[in-house]
Amino acid sequence: MIVDMFTRKQYVGSAYGEDCIWQRWSEYVKNGHGGNIDLKNLLNTNGQNYKTNFKYFILEVWNMNLGKDYIIQRENYWKEVLMSRQFGLNSN
């Protein structure tokens, strides 16, 4: 989960595949948005330094062998619980 500490809006994502969280978080370090449209828009509007407002959290750790479908199911669970689609940075 990424929280914009200025607005308190949350983004929930997941990581799966060969490099899992390492690959995912490497993208956030490199570009600040990891491909997320809402985070990308924040950075385009406020400048690349705005990413210093982002705090990163791990909500759950999964076994990579559980598969992509299970991990996406858990991601959707957290989006519902945290209401990050309605009040956060998840458009999907």
Sequence and secondary structure as in RCSB ss.txt:
>XXXX:A:sequence
MIVDMFTRKQYVGSAYGEDCIWQRWSEYVKNGHGGNIDLKNLLNTNGQNYKTNFKYFILEVWNMNLGKDYIIQRE
NYWKEVLMSRQFGLNSN
>XXXX:A:secstr
 EEETTT  EE     SSSHHHHHHHHHHHHSSTT HHHHHHHHHH GGGGGGEEE       GGG HHHHHHHH
HHHHHHHTTTTSSS   
